[in-house]
Amino acid sequence: MLRAIAIDDEPVALEVIKSLAKQVLFLSMEGYFSNPFRALEKLQEGQIDLLFLDIKMPGISGTDFLKSITNPPMVIFTTAYSEHAVQSFELNAIDYVLKPFSLTRFLKACNKANEQYELRRKKEHPQGVSSPFFIKSGYEQIRVQPDEILYAESAGNYVKFVLRANTIVSRLTMSQAIELLSSSAFLQIHRSFIVATQHITKADKRTVWIGGTELPVGTAYSQPLQSYLEGKKPF
């Protein structure tokens, strides 16, 4: 899941981003800041993947602020002014979104960022997860080999891990399951489903097949899935 913050000196603009971000299921907003200098501490923690950044702000421009950051995260500029577009892309911005923007435009920018995020993860973990880990089920801790997992499904307050030989039900949130399966070996395709990429036998924009099991693809996850498929050899 992409961890992000937003910086904009206009409270109304921050509220718009907050409202739209709630509808992007792979986005986890970690903070909203009207003062860029107050956002520095959060950025310096090194846990932020994406920054929504206004350009024209009192005290310092968004572009100058970005230049001042060591190892900055991915950036999507959000601004009412089009004249800074060229400069923003010279700073390797993911996207440049003009206010006022719609959910469709906002989602398109977020999908670009998520695609870059997944590509980076694949480069950092080319072989995926190989070490076994434990999943708590009831009072037991069950040792699981990652390549035995076919997919995980959210079911209320629980997550069902479907393995080749059996199924394990654990009291977890979907966010916790995503952290547990944080590897390029797994891909979230829907708000309720994470699949093991090595077990995908067929896929299109709306459906992924794990063997004979059909799983739905959520709208917000269609583009990252297609990017994954296009980067791989045919199954």
Beta strands, then each sheet from edge to edge (+ up, - down):
strand 1: 2-7
strand 2: 27-33
strand 3: 50-53
strand 4: 74-79
strand 5: 95-98
strand 6: 133-137
strand 7: 140-144
strand 8: 149-155
strand 9: 158-163
strand 10: 167-170
strand 11: 186-190
strand 12: 193-196
strand 13: 200-203
strand 14: 207-210
strand 15: 213-216
sheet 1: 2+ 1+ 3+ 4+ 5+
sheet 2: 6+ 7-
sheet 3: 10+ 9- 8+ 12- 11+
sheet 4: 13+ 14- 15+
end
